[in-house]
Amino acid sequence: MQRGFTLIELLVVIAIIAILAAILFPVFAQAREKARQTQCLSNCRQLAIATQAYAQDYDETLLTLYFYTNEDRWRNPLFLQYSVGMWGPLLFPYVKNKDVFACPNGPRRGNHFEFGPANDQYIINLGYNEYIFRGVEIPWVGLPTMARLSSFPEGVANIALIADSALGGFFHNWGNDDNGTGLPVRGEHPNWGMHRLKCANGYWGAPESGYNMCRYRHTDGGANIVYCDGHAAFMPGKRILGGRAMNCESPVVDPTKPLCR
């Protein structure tokens, strides 16, 4: 005659399963996050190749446009259709895949990330460096040729071109002035301005206890970044430093700044 499990034995088995689940679930979550981060980096590498192909077609010059000067954007057909996501369709011929403009861990809804007319929608939660996009109208940057960018303190290898961004259009180094509150992010220098990279899933909204919110996209606020020389790499959140009112940056956003070391 077979003997069934006793209540105590069943409880022991359930307890063991619960312990194993508590151990393994965080591991699975970390593995899933790592896979998404890796896919995002893969997308960035495809965009890195696209930017170099674009530069070759335009006399070694990276994508750049007049944007604010004389309200030029309102006369630009691409801006009228795609707003600040207009760099997506400009690079699309070099990638032939709209999926590369999105990161799996990033938001996919809302006017910060959805661009284009109904018949040509883009989900873009990566951003293009505003200093370079507007280089022709920023006197100290100028036309972003590879030769010009190479002449700056850190050269093309450390200047960020495309990155995880809280606005799927541009990123910059003055996030502390973006919403007009001037409030710092907890744990960062009061003049720190790299919000769009580190707080890539959002930093707008009601302040929290005297600080702006900061929603990370990747572990510890790290960001995937495409650099002007055509390589792409993940930068841990603790290395994202600087701002418009600070002496150095990491990664370099304003091409004239030195790298924080």
Backbone as CSV, one residue per row, in Angstrom:
resi,resn,N_x,N_y,N_z,CA_x,CA_y,CA_z,C_x,C_y,C_z
1,MET,0.836,-1.191,0.000,0.000,0.000,0.000,0.890,1.267,0.000
2,GLN,0.626,2.186,-1.001,1.424,3.382,-1.100,1.019,4.411,-0.045
3,ARG,2.037,5.071,0.502,1.781,6.091,1.493,1.847,7.470,0.845
4,GLY,0.873,8.318,1.062,0.864,9.673,0.503,1.744,10.604,1.307
5,PHE,1.901,11.813,0.780,2.674,12.829,1.496,1.904,13.298,2.727
6,THR,2.670,13.517,3.745,2.048,14.119,4.931,1.970,15.631,4.730
7,LEU,1.175,16.253,5.550,1.032,17.707,5.470,2.361,18.394,5.690
8,ILE,3.147,17.897,6.628,4.444,18.508,6.911,5.365,18.392,5.705
9,GLU,5.353,17.215,5.051,6.197,17.019,3.872,5.795,17.972,2.743
10,LEU,4.490,18.135,2.547,4.012,19.066,1.512,4.441,20.499,1.805
11,LEU,4.330,20.862,3.095,4.747,22.213,3.471,6.239,22.423,3.256
12,VAL,7.026,21.395,3.519,8.474,21.493,3.292,8.776,21.685,1.808
13,VAL,8.079,20.911,0.955,8.272,21.033,-0.499,7.885,22.432,-0.976
14,ILE,6.738,22.915,-0.491,6.285,24.262,-0.875,7.287,25.308,-0.431
15,ALA,7.827,25.143,0.773,8.814,26.100,1.284,10.076,26.094,0.432
16,ILE,10.511,24.896,0.012,11.711,24.792,-0.836,11.473,25.472,-2.180
17,ILE,10.279,25.233,-2.759,9.943,25.870,-4.043,9.926,27.389,-3.906
18,ALA,9.358,27.877,-2.802,9.299,29.318,-2.572,10.697,29.915,-2.448
19,ILE,11.593,29.217,-1.752,12.967,29.699,-1.592,13.680,29.736,-2.941
20,LEU,13.505,28.643,-3.720,14.128,28.604,-5.046,13.602,29.720,-5.940
21,ALA,12.281,29.965,-5.864,11.684,31.034,-6.677,12.258,32.391,-6.280
22,ALA,12.396,32.615,-4.967,12.935,33.885,-4.487,14.368,34.096,-4.962
23,ILE,15.110,32.995,-5.105,16.494,33.083,-5.566,16.565,33.277,-7.081
24,LEU,15.719,32.528,-7.803,15.836,32.490,-9.263,15.136,33.630,-9.983
25,PHE,14.012,34.110,-9.450,13.286,35.171,-10.148,14.132,36.419,-10.387
26,PRO,14.879,36.908,-9.364,15.755,38.060,-9.636,16.817,37.757,-10.685
27,VAL,17.304,36.510,-10.693,18.294,36.117,-11.698,17.691,36.176,-13.085
28,PHE,16.460,35.652,-13.230,15.777,35.697,-14.525,15.520,37.144,-14.951
29,ALA,15.125,37.978,-13.983,14.858,39.388,-14.294,16.132,40.088,-14.773
30,GLN,17.250,39.795,-14.116,18.526,40.390,-14.513,18.941,39.912,-15.900
31,ALA,18.695,38.618,-16.169,19.038,38.075,-17.488,18.184,38.722,-18.571
32,ARG,16.896,38.945,-18.269,16.007,39.593,-19.239,16.448,41.034,-19.488
33,GLU,16.790,41.747,-18.416,17.261,43.130,-18.557,18.554,43.167,-19.371
34,LYS,19.460,42.232,-19.111,20.729,42.201,-19.850,20.477,41.934,-21.330
35,ALA,19.532,41.051,-21.631,19.216,40.758,-23.031,18.654,41.986,-23.732
36,ARG,17.789,42.725,-23.053,17.218,43.940,-23.636,18.288,45.015,-23.825
37,GLN,19.162,45.131,-22.855,20.257,46.103,-22.957,21.163,45.757,-24.133
38,THR,21.427,44.458,-24.322,22.269,43.994,-25.421,21.601,44.254,-26.765
39,GLN,20.280,44.032,-26.841,19.556,44.317,-28.085,19.601,45.808,-28.400
40,CYS,19.465,46.627,-27.371,19.539,48.072,-27.551,20.913,48.468,-28.085
41,LEU,21.957,47.873,-27.536,23.312,48.171,-27.998,23.494,47.714,-29.441
42,SER,22.907,46.564,-29.794,22.969,46.075,-31.176,22.319,47.081,-32.123
43,ASN,21.169,47.633,-31.712,20.513,48.655,-32.524,21.419,49.878,-32.696
44,CYS,22.072,50.263,-31.599,22.973,51.413,-31.659,24.146,51.153,-32.602
45,ARG,24.633,49.934,-32.624,25.748,49.615,-33.527,25.325,49.723,-34.986
46,GLN,24.080,49.330,-35.275,23.579,49.491,-36.646,23.458,50.973,-37.000
47,LEU,23.012,51.781,-36.047,22.922,53.219,-36.293,24.314,53.844,-36.424
48,ALA,25.278,53.298,-35.699,26.657,53.801,-35.811,27.165,53.625,-37.240
49,ILE,26.913,52.455,-37.805,27.318,52.203,-39.194,26.594,53.164,-40.132
50,ALA,25.307,53.400,-39.855,24.513,54.298,-40.699,25.066,55.720,-40.671
51,THR,25.475,56.186,-39.490,25.992,57.561,-39.403,27.277,57.723,-40.197
52,GLN,28.110,56.684,-40.203,29.358,56.771,-40.962,29.090,56.722,-42.468
53,ALA,28.095,55.921,-42.868,27.724,55.871,-44.286,27.153,57.216,-44.727
54,TYR,26.337,57.815,-43.867,25.784,59.142,-44.156,26.928,60.149,-44.333
55,ALA,27.887,60.117,-43.411,29.005,61.059,-43.477,29.797,60.889,-44.773
56,GLN,29.981,59.661,-45.207,30.707,59.417,-46.454,29.975,60.031,-47.642
57,ASP,28.653,59.981,-47.591,27.848,60.539,-48.693,27.800,62.062,-48.665
58,TYR,28.127,62.668,-47.527,28.022,64.119,-47.385,29.369,64.740,-47.006
59,ASP,30.395,64.344,-47.733,31.720,64.959,-47.583,32.232,64.911,-46.151
60,GLU,32.133,63.724,-45.544,32.648,63.518,-44.183,32.003,64.458,-43.171
61,THR,30.692,64.702,-43.360,29.943,65.565,-42.448,28.791,64.787,-41.841
62,LEU,28.662,64.842,-40.516,27.563,64.169,-39.845,26.261,64.946,-40.037
63,LEU,25.156,64.251,-39.829,23.836,64.843,-40.017,23.701,66.117,-39.196
64,THR,23.341,67.210,-39.838,23.190,68.498,-39.160,22.237,69.380,-39.957
65,LEU,21.501,70.237,-39.270,20.519,71.099,-39.926,20.393,72.418,-39.179
66,TYR,20.023,73.473,-39.897,19.546,74.658,-39.206,18.210,74.294,-38.568
67,PHE,18.019,74.668,-37.327,16.803,74.250,-36.634,16.072,75.431,-36.010
68,TYR,16.777,76.220,-35.205,16.143,77.361,-34.545,16.371,78.678,-35.291
69,THR,17.482,78.778,-36.012,17.797,80.030,-36.690,16.670,80.433,-37.638
70,ASN,16.174,81.647,-37.455,15.087,82.160,-38.305,13.883,81.217,-38.357
71,GLU,13.684,80.475,-37.259,12.544,79.535,-37.191,12.554,78.570,-38.373
72,ASP,13.747,78.154,-38.776,13.885,77.327,-39.978,13.086,76.028,-39.908
73,ARG,12.956,75.475,-38.677,12.274,74.184,-38.563,10.843,74.240,-39.101
74,TRP,10.203,75.398,-38.987,8.814,75.500,-39.438,8.695,75.548,-40.957
75,ARG,9.839,75.684,-41.626,9.836,75.642,-43.086,10.390,74.322,-43.609
76,ASN,10.734,73.430,-42.693,11.318,72.146,-43.082,10.219,71.090,-43.159
77,PRO,9.956,70.523,-44.337,8.876,69.530,-44.475,9.033,68.333,-43.537
78,LEU,10.279,67.910,-43.287,10.486,66.770,-42.392,10.082,67.116,-40.966
79,PHE,10.438,68.320,-40.522,10.046,68.709,-39.163,8.529,68.782,-39.035
80,LEU,7.858,69.309,-40.033,6.405,69.427,-39.981,5.741,68.062,-39.854
81,GLN,6.372,67.024,-40.388,5.799,65.677,-40.316,6.320,64.861,-39.136
82,TYR,7.612,65.030,-38.807,8.240,64.135,-37.824,8.723,64.849,-36.561
83,SER,8.558,66.172,-36.481,9.000,66.937,-35.319,10.472,66.635,-35.023
84,VAL,10.843,66.551,-33.738,12.250,66.358,-33.388,12.745,64.942,-33.661
85,GLY,11.838,64.058,-34.112,12.258,62.719,-34.540,12.685,62.691,-35.993
86,MET,12.875,63.873,-36.593,13.159,63.944,-38.028,14.475,63.285,-38.413
87,TRP,15.396,63.095,-37.456,16.648,62.433,-37.804,16.427,60.959,-38.142
88,GLY,15.294,60.389,-37.675,14.990,58.996,-37.999,14.840,58.768,-39.497
89,PRO,13.901,59.452,-40.165,13.778,59.268,-41.610,15.012,59.699,-42.392
90,LEU,15.826,60.606,-41.847,17.049,60.994,-42.539,18.083,59.864,-42.548
91,LEU,18.093,59.056,-41.479,19.036,57.928,-41.424,18.429,56.616,-41.920
92,PHE,17.103,56.585,-42.048,16.447,55.337,-42.434,17.004,54.711,-43.715
93,PRO,17.308,55.477,-44.765,17.839,54.834,-45.978,19.106,54.025,-45.744
94,TYR,19.788,54.280,-44.631,21.042,53.577,-44.354,20.852,52.366,-43.446
95,VAL,19.655,52.192,-42.896,19.398,51.035,-42.023,18.266,50.148,-42.537
96,LYS,17.286,50.747,-43.240,16.155,50.009,-43.811,15.361,49.237,-42.762
97,ASN,15.374,49.707,-41.539,14.673,48.998,-40.466,14.317,50.003,-39.367
98,LYS,13.043,50.272,-39.203,12.619,51.250,-38.198,12.841,50.762,-36.770
99,ASP,12.923,49.454,-36.566,13.059,48.924,-35.208,14.351,49.369,-34.530
100,VAL,15.372,49.723,-35.305,16.659,50.057,-34.683,16.619,51.405,-33.971
101,PHE,15.574,52.190,-34.172,15.481,53.487,-33.513,14.876,53.383,-32.108
102,ALA,14.537,52.181,-31.700,13.914,51.977,-30.385,14.741,51.018,-29.542
103,CYS,14.681,51.230,-28.244,15.329,50.347,-27.274,14.239,49.525,-26.588
104,PRO,14.403,48.200,-26.461,13.347,47.371,-25.860,12.912,47.805,-24.468
105,ASN,13.790,48.418,-23.691,13.455,48.850,-22.332,12.859,50.253,-22.286
106,GLY,12.774,50.900,-23.428,12.307,52.275,-23.457,10.823,52.398,-23.709
107,PRO,10.223,53.539,-23.346,8.805,53.784,-23.621,8.537,53.761,-25.123
108,ARG,7.347,53.327,-25.487,6.990,53.240,-26.902,5.705,54.012,-27.214
109,ARG,5.199,54.747,-26.243,3.981,55.517,-26.454,4.183,56.945,-25.937
110,GLY,3.453,57.871,-26.507,3.533,59.256,-26.069,4.252,60.118,-27.083
111,ASN,3.997,61.431,-27.020,4.551,62.315,-28.046,6.051,62.538,-27.918
112,HIS,6.684,62.001,-26.862,8.140,62.064,-26.767,8.800,60.956,-27.581
113,PHE,8.011,59.971,-28.006,8.600,58.786,-28.638,7.914,58.356,-29.932
114,GLU,6.727,58.857,-30.217,6.016,58.504,-31.444,6.091,59.676,-32.418
115,PHE,6.596,59.414,-33.609,6.807,60.478,-34.579,6.321,60.054,-35.960
116,GLY,5.934,61.037,-36.741,5.599,60.797,-38.128,4.112,60.733,-38.403
117,PRO,3.752,60.851,-39.684,2.344,60.756,-40.071,1.823,59.335,-39.908
118,ALA,0.524,59.162,-40.004,-0.097,57.847,-39.771,0.450,56.772,-40.695
119,ASN,0.846,57.155,-41.903,1.323,56.154,-42.860,2.832,55.931,-42.791
120,ASP,3.502,56.569,-41.839,4.958,56.377,-41.718,5.404,56.655,-40.285
121,GLN,4.894,55.882,-39.349,5.177,56.083,-37.930,6.550,55.539,-37.537
122,TYR,7.233,56.285,-36.672,8.500,55.857,-36.082,8.347,55.839,-34.563
123,ILE,8.834,54.770,-33.942,9.009,54.741,-32.489,10.493,55.009,-32.243
124,ILE,10.798,56.152,-31.650,12.197,56.541,-31.426,12.378,56.881,-29.951
125,ASN,13.126,56.041,-29.233,13.445,56.401,-27.855,14.957,56.518,-27.643
126,LEU,15.663,56.706,-28.749,17.058,57.127,-28.723,17.093,58.593,-29.157
127,GLY,18.139,59.308,-28.804,18.229,60.711,-29.165,19.505,61.004,-29.936
128,TYR,19.487,62.111,-30.667,20.643,62.583,-31.429,21.212,63.798,-30.694
129,ASN,22.525,63.908,-30.656,23.181,65.012,-29.946,22.740,66.354,-30.527
130,GLU,22.080,67.176,-29.710,21.547,68.442,-30.191,22.650,69.402,-30.631
131,TYR,23.815,69.347,-29.988,24.917,70.218,-30.394,25.349,69.916,-31.832
132,ILE,25.340,68.649,-32.194,25.778,68.267,-33.541,24.651,68.444,-34.546
133,PHE,23.425,68.089,-34.132,22.292,68.278,-35.038,22.173,69.750,-35.432
134,ARG,22.385,70.641,-34.474,22.283,72.077,-34.710,23.657,72.723,-34.908
135,GLY,24.666,71.917,-35.202,26.037,72.419,-35.259,26.224,73.615,-36.157
136,VAL,25.527,73.641,-37.302,25.703,74.754,-38.241,25.184,76.071,-37.695
137,GLU,24.372,76.049,-36.620,23.874,77.304,-36.063,24.419,77.575,-34.665
138,ILE,25.372,76.767,-34.213,26.030,76.994,-32.926,27.468,77.416,-33.239
139,PRO,27.794,78.686,-33.072,29.099,79.210,-33.540,30.304,78.415,-33.054
140,TRP,30.298,77.982,-31.790,31.492,77.312,-31.275,31.574,75.840,-31.685
141,VAL,30.522,75.324,-32.302,30.574,73.963,-32.828,30.815,74.008,-34.336
142,GLY,29.948,74.681,-35.065,30.116,74.798,-36.504,29.693,73.544,-37.250
143,LEU,29.987,73.526,-38.535,29.643,72.385,-39.368,30.366,71.144,-38.843
144,PRO,29.612,70.071,-38.448,30.250,68.912,-37.809,30.893,67.942,-38.808
145,THR,31.941,68.442,-39.465,32.732,67.537,-40.291,33.594,66.675,-39.369
146,MET,34.041,65.553,-39.872,34.892,64.693,-39.058,36.186,65.425,-38.704
147,ALA,36.683,66.247,-39.634,37.908,67.003,-39.361,37.669,68.033,-38.258
148,ARG,36.538,68.720,-38.317,36.214,69.722,-37.301,36.074,69.059,-35.924
149,LEU,35.334,67.966,-35.844,35.127,67.277,-34.571,36.438,66.708,-34.027
150,SER,37.311,66.288,-34.911,38.611,65.754,-34.478,39.483,66.828,-33.852
151,SER,39.194,68.088,-34.147,40.015,69.183,-33.623,39.650,69.561,-32.189
152,PHE,38.517,69.053,-31.676,38.107,69.372,-30.318,38.915,68.540,-29.313
153,PRO,38.894,68.922,-28.024,39.783,68.296,-27.040,39.764,66.771,-27.016
154,GLU,38.581,66.173,-27.146,38.499,64.718,-27.025,38.374,63.999,-28.369
155,GLY,38.328,64.742,-29.459,38.231,64.100,-30.755,36.921,63.354,-30.935
156,VAL,36.820,62.591,-32.009,35.552,61.934,-32.342,35.260,60.717,-31.464
157,ALA,36.267,60.143,-30.824,36.082,58.890,-30.087,35.291,59.037,-28.806
158,ASN,35.227,60.251,-28.236,34.539,60.441,-26.952,33.323,61.352,-27.027
159,ILE,33.012,61.866,-28.217,31.837,62.725,-28.370,30.628,61.859,-28.702
160,ALA,29.597,61.927,-27.853,28.387,61.127,-28.053,27.578,61.698,-29.215
161,LEU,27.068,60.810,-30.065,26.278,61.234,-31.218,24.817,60.803,-31.091
162,ILE,24.603,59.554,-30.711,23.260,58.992,-30.498,23.294,58.241,-29.174
163,ALA,22.204,58.308,-28.406,22.205,57.640,-27.101,20.777,57.391,-26.623
164,ASP,20.643,56.490,-25.645,19.377,56.368,-24.919,18.961,57.762,-24.472
165,SER,17.679,58.091,-24.651,17.275,59.462,-24.344,15.831,59.522,-23.862
166,ALA,15.576,60.406,-22.909,14.225,60.618,-22.394,13.347,61.370,-23.388
167,LEU,13.939,61.883,-24.443,13.182,62.462,-25.551,13.715,61.830,-26.818
168,GLY,12.830,61.168,-27.564,13.263,60.470,-28.770,13.529,61.415,-29.909
169,GLY,14.273,62.443,-29.673,14.633,63.390,-30.702,16.061,63.826,-30.467
170,PHE,16.257,64.668,-29.466,17.581,65.179,-29.141,17.919,64.868,-27.685
171,PHE,19.206,64.769,-27.410,19.665,64.828,-26.024,20.672,65.973,-25.930
172,HIS,20.853,66.482,-24.723,21.774,67.594,-24.506,22.339,67.497,-23.102
173,ASN,22.931,68.575,-22.618,23.579,68.558,-21.305,22.995,69.597,-20.356
174,TRP,21.753,70.035,-20.616,21.126,71.011,-19.718,19.759,70.515,-19.232
175,GLY,19.693,69.255,-18.858,18.446,68.703,-18.328,17.980,69.387,-17.064
176,ASN,18.912,69.951,-16.299,18.535,70.639,-15.057,17.749,71.917,-15.335
177,ASP,17.761,72.397,-16.579,16.993,73.590,-16.938,15.766,73.250,-17.792
178,ASP,15.583,71.977,-18.115,14.544,71.579,-19.061,13.129,71.941,-18.623
179,ASN,12.804,71.648,-17.374,11.418,71.862,-16.951,11.229,73.155,-16.160
180,GLY,12.266,73.954,-16.092,12.143,75.261,-15.465,12.206,75.264,-13.945
181,THR,12.325,74.082,-13.308,12.344,74.061,-11.845,13.734,74.298,-11.300
182,GLY,14.748,73.899,-12.051,16.116,74.031,-11.569,16.439,73.079,-10.435
183,LEU,15.585,72.087,-10.197,15.820,71.148,-9.099,16.838,70.083,-9.511
184,PRO,17.702,69.689,-8.601,18.690,68.655,-8.925,18.078,67.261,-8.868
185,VAL,18.816,66.283,-9.385,18.462,64.882,-9.244,19.188,64.342,-8.018
186,ARG,18.492,63.587,-7.216,19.075,63.067,-5.970,20.385,62.320,-6.266
187,GLY,21.425,62.669,-5.527,22.710,62.003,-5.671,23.627,62.615,-6.712
188,GLU,23.130,63.612,-7.464,23.944,64.248,-8.499,24.309,65.677,-8.086
189,HIS,25.363,66.205,-8.714,25.771,67.590,-8.482,24.616,68.517,-8.876
190,PRO,24.404,69.632,-8.164,23.305,70.552,-8.505,23.337,71.042,-9.951
191,ASN,24.528,71.113,-10.557,24.641,71.572,-11.942,24.675,70.430,-12.949
192,TRP,24.525,69.212,-12.463,24.515,68.045,-13.368,23.364,68.179,-14.363
193,GLY,23.635,67.923,-15.651,22.615,68.140,-16.668,22.398,66.989,-17.626
194,MET,22.866,65.777,-17.271,22.789,64.636,-18.183,21.501,63.829,-17.997
195,HIS,20.413,64.510,-17.694,19.151,63.849,-17.401,18.671,62.941,-18.535
196,ARG,18.742,63.444,-19.750,18.141,62.682,-20.856,18.820,61.347,-21.082
197,LEU,20.098,61.225,-20.719,20.809,59.961,-20.886,20.566,59.022,-19.701
198,LYS,20.839,59.501,-18.501,20.750,58.635,-17.329,19.304,58.379,-16.915
199,CYS,18.470,59.401,-17.018,17.047,59.282,-16.660,16.233,59.038,-17.929
200,ALA,16.666,58.073,-18.730,16.157,57.923,-20.094,14.701,57.484,-20.174
201,ASN,14.141,57.000,-19.077,12.712,56.645,-19.091,11.847,57.711,-18.423
202,GLY,12.425,58.900,-18.235,11.617,60.023,-17.781,12.188,60.777,-16.602
203,TYR,12.113,62.093,-16.683,12.479,62.940,-15.536,11.557,64.138,-15.428
204,TRP,10.504,64.170,-16.251,9.503,65.229,-16.139,8.431,64.814,-15.134
205,GLY,7.735,65.769,-14.626,6.643,65.473,-13.707,6.831,66.164,-12.380
206,ALA,5.984,65.813,-11.434,6.017,66.451,-10.119,7.329,66.149,-9.408
207,PRO,7.990,67.178,-8.861,9.216,66.945,-8.102,8.943,66.051,-6.889
208,GLU,9.949,65.310,-6.489,9.832,64.404,-5.350,10.751,64.887,-4.229
209,SER,10.175,65.410,-3.174,10.933,65.851,-1.999,12.060,66.819,-2.364
210,GLY,11.773,67.770,-3.235,12.766,68.760,-3.597,13.732,68.333,-4.681
211,TYR,13.517,67.145,-5.258,14.368,66.651,-6.330,13.520,66.294,-7.546
212,ASN,14.128,66.412,-8.740,13.462,65.903,-9.926,13.506,64.382,-9.912
213,MET,12.473,63.762,-10.459,12.479,62.310,-10.573,13.534,61.889,-11.593
214,CYS,13.940,60.631,-11.551,14.924,60.104,-12.501,14.647,58.620,-12.691
215,ARG,13.987,58.287,-13.799,13.626,56.894,-14.081,14.671,56.276,-15.001
216,TYR,15.389,55.290,-14.490,16.428,54.630,-15.269,15.807,53.734,-16.349
217,ARG,16.506,53.605,-17.460,16.120,52.650,-18.497,16.889,51.348,-18.346
218,HIS,18.150,51.481,-17.976,19.011,50.316,-17.798,19.517,50.280,-16.358
219,THR,20.140,49.182,-16.010,20.638,48.987,-14.648,21.487,50.176,-14.206
220,ASP,21.148,50.715,-13.043,21.915,51.802,-12.413,22.010,53.062,-13.277
221,GLY,21.096,53.224,-14.239,21.083,54.451,-15.027,22.095,54.507,-16.147
222,GLY,22.630,53.367,-16.542,23.576,53.335,-17.654,22.890,53.648,-18.982
223,ALA,23.686,53.933,-20.006,23.134,54.283,-21.317,23.970,53.681,-22.431
224,ASN,23.296,53.257,-23.496,23.980,52.842,-24.721,24.256,54.088,-25.550
225,ILE,25.463,54.197,-26.068,25.895,55.423,-26.731,26.623,55.103,-28.036
226,VAL,26.276,55.827,-29.087,27.008,55.813,-30.357,27.920,57.036,-30.361
227,TYR,29.185,56.845,-30.680,30.141,57.946,-30.701,30.416,58.400,-32.140
228,CYS,30.964,59.583,-32.266,31.147,60.181,-33.592,32.140,59.424,-34.472
229,ASP,32.986,58.589,-33.871,33.926,57.822,-34.689,33.312,56.532,-35.218
230,GLY,32.039,56.254,-34.838,31.353,55.086,-35.376,31.349,53.866,-34.479
231,HIS,31.850,53.973,-33.242,31.733,52.817,-32.349,30.586,53.064,-31.372
232,ALA,30.071,51.997,-30.791,28.974,52.082,-29.818,29.352,51.271,-28.590
233,ALA,28.958,51.754,-27.421,29.298,51.068,-26.177,28.305,51.454,-25.094
234,PHE,28.209,50.599,-24.074,27.372,50.875,-22.911,28.209,51.601,-21.875
235,MET,27.652,52.694,-21.325,28.328,53.439,-20.262,27.547,53.282,-18.963
236,PRO,28.160,52.761,-17.888,27.475,52.631,-16.596,27.015,53.994,-16.079
237,GLY,25.912,53.989,-15.335,25.340,55.233,-14.833,26.305,56.056,-13.994
238,LYS,27.163,55.415,-13.218,28.074,56.159,-12.351,29.101,56.960,-13.133
239,ARG,29.250,56.650,-14.425,30.217,57.374,-15.259,29.574,58.484,-16.078
240,ILE,28.253,58.644,-15.986,27.566,59.707,-16.729,27.639,60.988,-15.896
241,LEU,28.508,61.890,-16.303,28.856,63.051,-15.492,28.781,64.326,-16.315
242,GLY,28.678,65.456,-15.613,28.818,66.748,-16.258,27.513,67.460,-16.525
243,GLY,27.611,68.527,-17.310,26.475,69.377,-17.618,26.953,70.682,-18.213
244,ARG,26.015,71.461,-18.719,26.380,72.710,-19.397,27.183,73.634,-18.491
245,ALA,26.856,73.665,-17.194,27.540,74.568,-16.272,28.701,73.897,-15.537
246,MET,29.145,72.735,-16.028,30.247,72.029,-15.384,31.448,71.987,-16.318
247,ASN,32.620,71.710,-15.755,33.864,71.853,-16.520,34.192,70.681,-17.430
248,CYS,33.592,69.518,-17.186,33.897,68.348,-18.007,32.649,67.492,-18.126
249,GLU,32.682,66.531,-19.028,31.520,65.668,-19.266,31.955,64.241,-19.557
250,SER,31.058,63.302,-19.269,31.262,61.904,-19.624,29.885,61.263,-19.833
251,PRO,29.529,60.944,-21.071,30.286,61.165,-22.306,30.298,62.650,-22.664
252,VAL,31.127,63.033,-23.616,31.173,64.420,-24.055,29.932,64.707,-24.922
253,VAL,29.138,65.686,-24.535,27.964,66.093,-25.306,28.261,67.405,-26.032
254,ASP,28.731,68.409,-25.292,29.222,69.644,-25.920,30.640,69.344,-26.425
255,PRO,30.848,69.320,-27.747,32.149,68.899,-28.289,33.340,69.677,-27.771
256,THR,33.115,70.899,-27.246,34.241,71.715,-26.779,34.705,71.337,-25.371
257,LYS,33.935,70.481,-24.680,34.268,70.129,-23.291,35.278,68.968,-23.252
258,PRO,36.121,68.949,-22.200,37.006,67.781,-21.983,36.227,66.642,-21.328
259,LEU,36.755,65.459,-21.446,36.152,64.273,-20.828,36.463,64.254,-19.333
260,CYS,35.463,63.971,-18.503,35.705,63.793,-17.058,36.472,62.494,-16.870
261,ARG,37.553,62.577,-16.115,38.367,61.375,-15.898,38.546,61.139,-14.402
